[in-house]
Amino acid sequence: MPPPAFPEHADPCGWNALLPPRTPRPPAQGDIAVKYAVVGAGYTGLAAARRLAELDPSASIAVLEATTVGEGASARNSGFASPGDLPASTDPAELRHTAALNRFGEEGFFWLQHLIQTHRIACDLERTGRIKAAATEAGARVVHTLHAAVRAAGLPHTLLDRDAMAERIGTAYYGCGLYTEEGHLLQPAALIRGLADTLPENVTLYELSPVQTLRRAGPWELRTPTARITAATVVLATNAAVKHFGYLRNRVVTIHTYAAITEAIPPARLGAMANWGLLPAHRLGTTVRRVGADRLMVRSLYAYERGIPAATVRTALRGCFHRRYPELSHVGLEYVWGGTTALTMNGAPFCGRLDDGLYAFAGCNGAGIVKGTVLGKRLAETITGQRDLADVAATYGSASWVAPEPFRTIGFHVVSALERRRAGLEM
Ligand SMILES: Cc1cc2nc3c(=O)[nH]c(=O)nc-3n(C[C@H](O)[C@H](O)[C@H](O)COP(=O)(O)OP(=O)(O)OC[C@H]3O[C@@H](n4cnc5c(N)ncnc54)[C@H](O)[C@@H]3O)c2cc1C
């Protein structure tokens, strides 16, 4: 079966459901000729479109979004964003690499922060810090390695034991955690809506406009169910859905992952910290964060190329929540949803030129609020000749080749079964 034109989801995005209704922009209709067409209104696509508009203010720019803004992965995520990541070890090469990545992180994050302030986007952006937490011995070793790295880098932090964790986040589930001051939380649907609704005047956003075909006909020609768009330059900002157009099929895989927001909980049960976000010690583990004063969000489960049935997801996420908060076992999940992300074999994204006048960013590897923003911006700067992508490639690397089918599927299932066993109670 060919890869789908865009990710479709059975359940609406919980973050979007928490907001007042928004009227989507009308779909593209008829023949439309523009200088730049951007496919996808996520963080990457909106950053590329905005920056193209800034650098080429007389150009016409179309953004084509398959669904509505607030229902794509840019709204379906956990809302962790930061200008900087922590080094994973004390290895000098790792410290240098993290510092180089963080220069891009700062560029993307501070641009987002500037847009949030300028356009008064009410997305609850808050510097909460971040907790890396462990529920297993293997997880505790990860936390202690991170602790050594953070101490060596001179970053402010607090190592928390079980009691200190329980006091802060209201559960004694975790044996230890490392709190670091860097790290922000935000409401992702509110942010992506705010970015979409404040685009420069020369950008037209078309929603419910899935691009089904892309071909060269002199200029590029894109077809949606109701429109034919021609453009000199196209940016594919569709993350894993780039494969639908025949590109990067041997570099990027689609991963489905799931999240839920609980019903209201008495705030006193959620610990002394007014707002907090917790990342698991194992990469297949469960992310937990506070949502406003009285709810939690949990994110867990991974599936390769194909989604998991809704009932299975709901049961599994309820289990993740209640294992951590057994005294809240009477509290249910109000919203449950899934989203897609794109993984590459070596963790490096693809960011660059696919063909004459055709560019893409794909392979966010699970974190794209800031990365998609900065690399979408950099694509626009490259397209308009402001700078090249040499420093992007030097810092992020480039997505490596993934084995073809059936080895890819078999490999994924073997590795994920092993990793699930290793993750144990971190899940
Ligand atoms: C549950 C979950 C939790 C996550 N948590 C975090 C987190 O805490 N922090 C973080 O930084 N990242 C997180 N991520 C990853 C993050 O959501 C992605 O990295 C980010 O959305 C990538 O942005 P993007 O613009 O590149 O792609 P997307 O957000 O996927 O945007 C691409 C857009 O293109 C549209 N599209 C696709 N195909 C077509 C087509 N043919 N025609 C028209 N439009 C099309 C899609 O509908 C979509 O809106 C999470 C992801 C998930 C699923």
PDBQT file of the ligand as one rigid body, heavy atoms in Angstrom, charges set to zero:
ROOT
HETATM    1  C1  LIG A 501       1.939  12.509  21.208  1.00  0.00    +0.000 C 
HETATM    2  C2  LIG A 501       3.127  13.331  20.769  1.00  0.00    +0.000 A 
HETATM    3  C3  LIG A 501       3.896  13.996  21.737  1.00  0.00    +0.000 A 
HETATM    4  C4  LIG A 501       4.977  14.811  21.332  1.00  0.00    +0.000 A 
HETATM    5  N1  LIG A 501       5.607  15.598  22.257  1.00  0.00    +0.000 NA
HETATM    6  C5  LIG A 501       6.470  16.556  21.856  1.00  0.00    +0.000 A 
HETATM    7  C6  LIG A 501       6.969  17.516  22.770  1.00  0.00    +0.000 A 
HETATM    8  O1  LIG A 501       6.621  17.534  23.938  1.00  0.00    +0.000 OA
HETATM    9  N2  LIG A 501       7.840  18.453  22.290  1.00  0.00    +0.000 N 
HETATM   10  C7  LIG A 501       8.209  18.496  20.970  1.00  0.00    +0.000 A 
HETATM   11  O2  LIG A 501       9.015  19.359  20.598  1.00  0.00    +0.000 OA
HETATM   12  N3  LIG A 501       7.716  17.618  20.076  1.00  0.00    +0.000 NA
HETATM   13  C8  LIG A 501       6.852  16.659  20.486  1.00  0.00    +0.000 A 
HETATM   14  N4  LIG A 501       6.299  15.798  19.562  1.00  0.00    +0.000 N 
HETATM   15  C9  LIG A 501       6.742  15.888  18.166  1.00  0.00    +0.000 C 
HETATM   16  C10 LIG A 501       6.127  17.108  17.473  1.00  0.00    +0.000 C 
HETATM   17  O3  LIG A 501       4.740  17.089  17.532  1.00  0.00    +0.000 OA
HETATM   18  C11 LIG A 501       6.589  17.110  16.029  1.00  0.00    +0.000 C 
HETATM   19  O4  LIG A 501       7.996  17.080  16.025  1.00  0.00    +0.000 OA
HETATM   20  C12 LIG A 501       6.132  18.356  15.307  1.00  0.00    +0.000 C 
HETATM   21  O5  LIG A 501       4.740  18.355  15.217  1.00  0.00    +0.000 OA
HETATM   22  C13 LIG A 501       6.764  18.403  13.925  1.00  0.00    +0.000 C 
HETATM   23  O6  LIG A 501       6.299  19.563  13.285  1.00  0.00    +0.000 OA
HETATM   24  P1  LIG A 501       6.193  19.588  11.717  1.00  0.00    +0.000 P 
HETATM   25  O7  LIG A 501       5.603  20.888  11.350  1.00  0.00    +0.000 OA
HETATM   26  O8  LIG A 501       7.503  19.217  11.124  1.00  0.00    +0.000 OA
HETATM   27  O9  LIG A 501       5.199  18.394  11.355  1.00  0.00    +0.000 OA
HETATM   28  P2  LIG A 501       3.653  18.242  11.744  1.00  0.00    +0.000 P 
HETATM   29  O10 LIG A 501       3.356  18.870  13.015  1.00  0.00    +0.000 OA
HETATM   30  O11 LIG A 501       3.354  16.794  11.558  1.00  0.00    +0.000 OA
HETATM   31  O12 LIG A 501       2.963  19.088  10.620  1.00  0.00    +0.000 OA
HETATM   32  C14 LIG A 501       2.827  18.602   9.319  1.00  0.00    +0.000 C 
HETATM   33  C15 LIG A 501       1.486  19.038   8.805  1.00  0.00    +0.000 C 
HETATM   34  O13 LIG A 501       1.413  18.636   7.452  1.00  0.00    +0.000 OA
HETATM   35  C16 LIG A 501       0.101  18.229   7.195  1.00  0.00    +0.000 C 
HETATM   36  N5  LIG A 501       0.154  17.363   6.016  1.00  0.00    +0.000 N 
HETATM   37  C17 LIG A 501       0.711  16.127   5.919  1.00  0.00    +0.000 A 
HETATM   38  N6  LIG A 501       0.556  15.666   4.671  1.00  0.00    +0.000 NA
HETATM   39  C18 LIG A 501      -0.079  16.625   3.972  1.00  0.00    +0.000 A 
HETATM   40  C19 LIG A 501      -0.530  16.729   2.628  1.00  0.00    +0.000 A 
HETATM   41  N7  LIG A 501      -0.335  15.732   1.749  1.00  0.00    +0.000 N 
HETATM   42  N8  LIG A 501      -1.155  17.871   2.249  1.00  0.00    +0.000 NA
HETATM   43  C20 LIG A 501      -1.347  18.899   3.117  1.00  0.00    +0.000 A 
HETATM   44  N9  LIG A 501      -0.950  18.842   4.398  1.00  0.00    +0.000 NA
HETATM   45  C21 LIG A 501      -0.328  17.717   4.826  1.00  0.00    +0.000 A 
HETATM   46  C22 LIG A 501      -0.339  17.508   8.446  1.00  0.00    +0.000 C 
HETATM   47  O14 LIG A 501      -1.751  17.452   8.561  1.00  0.00    +0.000 OA
HETATM   48  C23 LIG A 501       0.330  18.344   9.525  1.00  0.00    +0.000 C 
HETATM   49  O15 LIG A 501      -0.534  19.329  10.047  1.00  0.00    +0.000 OA
HETATM   50  C24 LIG A 501       5.279  14.914  19.942  1.00  0.00    +0.000 A 
HETATM   51  C25 LIG A 501       4.533  14.220  18.991  1.00  0.00    +0.000 A 
HETATM   52  C26 LIG A 501       3.464  13.434  19.385  1.00  0.00    +0.000 A 
HETATM   53  C27 LIG A 501       2.651  12.730  18.329  1.00  0.00    +0.000 C 
ENDROOT
TORSDOF 0
